[in-house]
Amino acid sequence: MSGAPSSVPTNGDVPPDRADVAVIGAGAAGLMAAISAGRAQPGRSARVVALDGAKTLGAKILVAGGGRCNVTHHAVDERDYAGSTAPAIRKVLAAFPVARTVEFFAEFGVELKREETGKLFPTTDSARTVLDALLRAAREAGVSLRHPWRVASVAREGDAFRVVSAEGETILARRVILATGGKSLPKSGSDGAGYGFATAFGHTLTSRVIPALVPLLLPDGHPLRELSGIAVDAEVRLVSSTGKVLTKTTNAVLCTHFGLSGPAILDISRHWSLARFDDPGAKLELSFLPPTTPDALDAQMMATSVAAPRETLASFTRTRLPERLMRTLAALANVDPATTFRQLSRDARKRLVRTLGAYVVEPTGDRGFPHAEVTAGGVPLAEVRLESMESRRMPGLFLCGEILDVDGRIGGFNFQWAWASGWVAGRSAGA
Ligand SMILES: Cc1cc2nc3c(=O)[nH]c(=O)nc-3n(C[C@H](O)[C@H](O)[C@H](O)COP(=O)(O)OP(=O)(O)OC[C@H]3O[C@@H](n4cnc5c(N)ncnc54)[C@H](O)[C@@H]3O)c2cc1C
C-alpha cells in the first residue's frame, strides 16, 4: 500500500500491510505521537498507523477528571513528577510546553479554562470534546487508526519491524512507537503488555512497577472507615523510621468504606508504597488542622486556655472539622469534646495534639491497578534519547507516555507528560 489514506478507515477496513510508523497503543500519548508523526513531513504523507486493542478508543481520556478531562495544568515542571531524574523529565516537557497543549487543542476548537487549582479543563466540561479533537487531528494528519487491533508481538525483521495482531494480521513498519501505557485501569486495555515488548528489545524495567494515585486501604473496623463520605483538608506526611519528613502534601482527604482517598492520599500513595519496601518503619501521619504543626497547635491550645478558657474542642474546631470527624478524633484522644480548655489536663491536651496534628494511620495496602490513575515505574528515561524518545537499545523503536518511568501528581500532569513525550516521539519517528 502506498500513500496515506485520505480519511481514517473505520473498523473492518483493510489495514496497510506496510507503514512508515506503527504506533502501538492509541491512548493519549499514542494519539499525540501518531498526529505528530503524520504532521512530521507535510506533503510527503508518511504512512502512520495507530493500533489499539480497545473496542472503544480513549477510555481513559473519557473517564479523566470525572468525565471533564483535566487536560493539563497551567504551571508544569519536573517537580510535579517522580520516577526518572528531574533533568531528564524537564528536557522532554520543555519540548512541548503547556502553551503548545493549549494551542493544539484550540486549533481543533477546544478552548481550555483554568480553575482555581491551576488545572485546565475544556470549557465544555466534557472529555468527549478532547477525544474528538484528537481523533480529528489524527484524521487530518493522515493517520490510519485501527481498533480493536491488539498487538500480540513485535519483532525486528531486517530494517523493519513485524507487528502481529492477536488475530494474526501483520504490519511491517519502518519505525514503531510503543505507547501502550502502564498497568493502571487494566480494563481500559492498558494491562502492561507493552513492558513485554520493551524488554524483548533489551529494555529494563524499574525494580518496582506499582499503582500510583491510588486510594489506600485501612483495616476492618478502623474508625476513619466509619466516617465514609466525610472529606477534610489535611496535611498528609510520610515520615521515615528515623523521624524525617520524606514528603508531605496538603489537600482533601476523603474517608471511604475501605479506607482513605482524595487528592492528598492519591498524591502520597506512590511514596507510601515505595517506603513500605525501602523503609518499613516509615509512617503516614495526618494533620487535620493544616497548616498548623503539632507544636504550633499545642501552643495555640495553651494560649486559648488562657484567652478563652471556656472554649471547648467542639467550638475550637467548629469551622475547621466536620463534627463527626471531630467526635471520632476526640474519642481517639479520650477527651470529651465538651471539656473546656480550662479543664483540659496537660496530658489530655497532648493527646489531642497528637490525634489532631500527627494522627498515624497504618494502611494495609492500596486498592491496586484497577483503581489507580497511573503507574509508578516502567522503562527508565535513561534508556531513551530524550531529544527524540528513540530507544537506546533498538534503533527505530520509540517510547512515550506512561510506559516510561515518569508519574505525575494529580492535576493534569500525567496528560501533559503524555502530550509532550508523544509529540517528541512522533515528530522523530515520522521524520
Ligand atoms: C480514572 C482515571 C482518571 C484520570 N484522570 C486524569 C486527569 O484528569 N488528568 C491527567 O493528567 N491524567 C489523568 N489520568 C492519567 C492519564 O489518563 C494517563 O496518565 C494517560 O492516559 C497515559 O497515557 P498513555 O497513552 O501513556 O497510556 P494509556 O492512556 O493507558 O493508553 C495506552 C493504550 O494502549 C493500548 N494498548 C495496550 N496494550 C496494547 C496492545 N498490546 N495492543 C494494542 N493496544 C494496546 C490500550 O488499549 C490503551 O488505549 C487518569 C487516569 C485514570 C485511570
The ligand as an SDF file (V2000), in Angstrom:
LIG
                    3D

 53 58  0  0  0  0  0  0  0  0999 V2000
   -9.7130    7.1630   36.2150 C   0  0  0  0  0  0  0  0  0  0  0  0
   -8.5470    7.9540   35.6910 C   0  0  0  0  0  0  0  0  0  0  0  0
   -8.6340    9.3340   35.6530 C   0  0  0  0  0  0  0  0  0  0  0  0
   -7.5400   10.0800   35.1960 C   0  0  0  0  0  0  0  0  0  0  0  0
   -7.6590   11.4330   35.1340 N   0  0  0  0  0  0  0  0  0  0  0  0
   -6.6070   12.1760   34.6840 C   0  0  0  0  0  0  0  0  0  0  0  0
   -6.7240   13.5840   34.5240 C   0  0  0  0  0  0  0  0  0  0  0  0
   -7.8050   14.1700   34.7050 O   0  0  0  0  0  0  0  0  0  0  0  0
   -5.6120   14.2790   34.1340 N   0  0  0  0  0  0  0  0  0  0  0  0
   -4.4150   13.6560   33.8650 C   0  0  0  0  0  0  0  0  0  0  0  0
   -3.4330   14.3250   33.5330 O   0  0  0  0  0  0  0  0  0  0  0  0
   -4.3050   12.3090   33.9450 N   0  0  0  0  0  0  0  0  0  0  0  0
   -5.3600   11.5730   34.3210 C   0  0  0  0  0  0  0  0  0  0  0  0
   -5.2500   10.2010   34.3920 N   0  0  0  0  0  0  0  0  0  0  0  0
   -3.9880    9.5930   33.9570 C   0  0  0  0  0  0  0  0  0  0  0  0
   -3.9310    9.5470   32.4120 C   0  0  0  0  0  0  0  0  0  0  0  0
   -5.1390    9.0110   31.9350 O   0  0  0  0  0  0  0  0  0  0  0  0
   -2.7430    8.6900   31.9500 C   0  0  0  0  0  0  0  0  0  0  0  0
   -1.5640    9.1970   32.5120 O   0  0  0  0  0  0  0  0  0  0  0  0
   -2.6130    8.7200   30.4430 C   0  0  0  0  0  0  0  0  0  0  0  0
   -3.8260    8.2600   29.8730 O   0  0  0  0  0  0  0  0  0  0  0  0
   -1.4620    7.8490   29.9710 C   0  0  0  0  0  0  0  0  0  0  0  0
   -1.4540    7.8720   28.5800 O   0  0  0  0  0  0  0  0  0  0  0  0
   -0.8010    6.6970   27.7190 P   0  0  0  0  0  0  0  0  0  0  0  0
   -1.2350    6.9680   26.3220 O   0  0  0  0  0  0  0  0  0  0  0  0
    0.6280    6.5860   28.0220 O   0  0  0  0  0  0  0  0  0  0  0  0
   -1.4700    5.3520   28.2360 O   0  0  0  0  0  0  0  0  0  0  0  0
   -2.9770    4.8820   28.1470 P   0  0  0  0  0  0  0  0  0  0  0  0
   -3.9000    6.0280   28.1920 O   0  0  0  0  0  0  0  0  0  0  0  0
   -3.1040    3.8280   29.1790 O   0  0  0  0  0  0  0  0  0  0  0  0
   -3.0980    4.2620   26.6890 O   0  0  0  0  0  0  0  0  0  0  0  0
   -2.4850    3.0740   26.3100 C   0  0  0  0  0  0  0  0  0  0  0  0
   -3.2520    2.4590   25.1660 C   0  0  0  0  0  0  0  0  0  0  0  0
   -2.5330    1.3260   24.6840 O   0  0  0  0  0  0  0  0  0  0  0  0
   -3.4390    0.3180   24.3720 C   0  0  0  0  0  0  0  0  0  0  0  0
   -2.7340   -0.9650   24.4170 N   0  0  0  0  0  0  0  0  0  0  0  0
   -2.0910   -1.5270   25.4720 C   0  0  0  0  0  0  0  0  0  0  0  0
   -1.5360   -2.6990   25.1100 N   0  0  0  0  0  0  0  0  0  0  0  0
   -1.8510   -2.8660   23.8090 C   0  0  0  0  0  0  0  0  0  0  0  0
   -1.5630   -3.9010   22.8610 C   0  0  0  0  0  0  0  0  0  0  0  0
   -0.8500   -4.9910   23.1850 N   0  0  0  0  0  0  0  0  0  0  0  0
   -2.0380   -3.7700   21.5880 N   0  0  0  0  0  0  0  0  0  0  0  0
   -2.7560   -2.6640   21.2320 C   0  0  0  0  0  0  0  0  0  0  0  0
   -3.0500   -1.6730   22.0870 N   0  0  0  0  0  0  0  0  0  0  0  0
   -2.6020   -1.7750   23.3610 C   0  0  0  0  0  0  0  0  0  0  0  0
   -4.5470    0.4350   25.3940 C   0  0  0  0  0  0  0  0  0  0  0  0
   -5.7530   -0.1200   24.9180 O   0  0  0  0  0  0  0  0  0  0  0  0
   -4.6370    1.9600   25.5810 C   0  0  0  0  0  0  0  0  0  0  0  0
   -5.6030    2.5370   24.7360 O   0  0  0  0  0  0  0  0  0  0  0  0
   -6.3350    9.4260   34.7840 C   0  0  0  0  0  0  0  0  0  0  0  0
   -6.2850    8.0420   34.8020 C   0  0  0  0  0  0  0  0  0  0  0  0
   -7.3760    7.2920   35.2390 C   0  0  0  0  0  0  0  0  0  0  0  0
   -7.2800    5.7930   35.2350 C   0  0  0  0  0  0  0  0  0  0  0  0
  1  2  1  0
  2  3  1  0
  2 52  2  0
  3  4  2  0
  4  5  1  0
  4 50  1  0
  5  6  2  0
  6  7  1  0
  6 13  1  0
  7  8  2  0
  7  9  1  0
  9 10  1  0
 10 11  2  0
 10 12  1  0
 12 13  2  0
 13 14  1  0
 14 15  1  0
 14 50  1  0
 15 16  1  0
 16 17  1  0
 16 18  1  0
 18 19  1  0
 18 20  1  0
 20 21  1  0
 20 22  1  0
 22 23  1  0
 23 24  1  0
 24 25  2  0
 24 26  1  0
 24 27  1  0
 27 28  1  0
 28 29  2  0
 28 30  1  0
 28 31  1  0
 31 32  1  0
 32 33  1  0
 33 34  1  0
 33 48  1  0
 34 35  1  0
 35 36  1  0
 35 46  1  0
 36 37  1  0
 36 45  1  0
 37 38  2  0
 38 39  1  0
 39 40  1  0
 39 45  2  0
 40 41  1  0
 40 42  2  0
 42 43  1  0
 43 44  2  0
 44 45  1  0
 46 47  1  0
 46 48  1  0
 48 49  1  0
 50 51  2  0
 51 52  1  0
 52 53  1  0
M  END
$$$$
